[in-house]
Amino acid sequence: MTSFLADLSAPLILACFYLVVIFWFFRTAKAALFYLYLWQLKEYHIGRFLDHFRTAQGEKLLVNRVSVAKIFILLALIFSLWVATVDFEILDFTAIFLLFVSVVPLLALTVLYGMEALRLRGSRRPIFTKKVILLFAIVFFGELLSILFVHRLSVFVYMATGWNLFASIFFFPVGLLVIDLFMPIFVSAVVLAFQPFAVLARNRIIRQAKERRQEFKSLKVIGITGSYGKTSTKEFLAHILGQKYHVLKTPEHQNSEVGISNTILQSLTSKHEIFVCEMGAYNKGGIKLLAQIVKPRIAIVTGVNEQHLATFGSMENLLSAEGGEELLNILPADGVAILNGNNTFAYGLYEETSMVRKILCLVIPARAGIMRQPDVWAENVRTEQEHVAFTVFLRDGEKADLKVNLVGGHNVENVLLAIAAARELGISLQEIARSCGSITQELGAMKLRKGINGLNIIDSTYSANPDGVIAALEYLKVWEGKRIIVMPCLIELGPASKHAHRRIGEKIGEVCDLAIITTRDKFETIKEGAMTRGMKGDDVLSMENPQAIFGKIKSFCNEGDVVLLEGRVSSDLLHLLGRVR
């Protein structure tokens, strides 16, 4: 009877498992693309990559219902194969039952996720650079070899053991499941194995960039670093200088050694007079390396906080790099340092540096502890929904009234830094004022959009750091009606994470009517902070599903209410709220 069933079922079993292989292939290919996306997102920095798995989202990647189901199925298959070895001629009821309850869910899971892999919309995939294409090709080839290896191994087991086909065919899904479960490790191993070659290529690009930079003796370079505000300051300064000079600036998200080197090699020409260079790092010595490449004469330190503390390892290391110490130390004797006096760490650097040429920028009223007379400062700051207005003063007595089409009063700090650098490069205050009048929201970190049903959407999804979130929440005060924030918990804050999220929670409680937190890591801390400022616990929610978040916002809000989207939120939610992207 068993032999008859086996002979009858063999063609059907083979067809099913070849179908499973096809769907399994698509499923694992999509998983490989996701992990390549994650490595690329973390800039192939192993510390940042590993730190992701300390978050609730990262933990869910490794331990979830699907992975638990796969492990159960794997154990059931292994046990049923062991039972089969007891007597492969007569498979007892236990073996048949275990094969059934393990293989049917396996088929369902594989087909389901294989079909889902064919749906590209909404999936997270890397930007297909040459490096990513090469890495995926290696993973793809490894996947094909894995399938071939498991197939040949199952054939070998069939031939060597004398099992009937009904028993030996189930050796195949055991191998596929093992490969599937170890896919994150396999992709990471490929990435790390490729790193020595990537380092060699990186060093070659850096060397070529240094040599090319040497060809432009008259090029004026402004280096901009800090934990936050770098990109906005770069954009404002490049816009102001662009009215008079030929300006090159680093492209979006290209503030690392490779990004900056490629900008020099691919974009810098003899017509450029000024290079505005944004500098980012995750390790001590990172900003020093960038400064050695571009050789700046002017340094700007925007604002420093605990962002990326987890990757730097200590506040001392962070202050050395993004805190501006390395940048100031490498400036020439006639170099100029421009620092944000409204930031505690930047002001501390201003006090400590022995540089002769240093410029202090300040927004009045300043925090307590500022003892120095600023060189460039702003007074009478007025924040409106679609612009900020203020009066800028220079130490030599000049002043000008500015109205800048930017969202949020925190932008004044970055505009002041840009003004100070532009003055150093020969732009008059009147010319600066005219240029600031043509700055648009697109140059800032926050954009105001119109959403569905008359909602006002503040898109602040470019990046997120503690001071940026606090500043965005402060801006919400200019709005009437209900105020809602949607944001994930912040990452890479290390030991400062709890305090930072507590502070954010308190600000939410002070400003908002509803808070939706899209990740779980520090949700309770945020909620506790909000409740200390009088917010009801029912109005601080943890929700991940974009459809559910949209439904809550739609039922809670009326026309004219405002929704702040802070940090990385789902593109599906952005789409649902009114195609704001």
Secondary structure, 3 states (H helix, E strand, C coil): CHHHHHHHHHHHHHHHHHHHHHHHHHHHHHHHHHHHHHHHHCCCCHHHHHHHCCCHHHHHHHCCHHHHHHHHHHHHHHHHHHHHHHCCCCCCHHHHHHHHHHHHHHHHHHHHHHHHHCCCCCCCCCCCCHHHHHHHHHHHHHHHHHHHHHHHHHHHHHHHHCCCHHHHCCHHHHHHHHHHHCHHHHHHHHHHHHHHHHHHHHHHHHHHHHHHHHCCCCCEEEEEECCECHHHHHHHHHHHHCCCCCEEECCCCCCCHHHHHHHHHHHCCCCCCEEEEECCCCCCCHHHHHHHHHCCCEEEECECCCCCHHHHCCHHHHHHCCCCHHHHHCCCCCCEEEEECCCHHHHHHHHHCCCCCEEEEEECCCCCCCCCCCCEEEEEEEECCCCEEEEEEECCCCEEEEEECCCCCCHHHHHHHHHHHHHHCCCCHHHHHHHHCCCCHHHCCCEEEECHHHCEEEEECCCCCHHHHHHHHHHHHHCCCCEEEEECCCCCCHHHHHHHHHHHHHHHHHHCCEEEECCCCCHHHHHHHHHHCCCCHHHEEECCCHHHHHHHHHHHCCCCCEEEEECCCCHHHHHHCCCCC
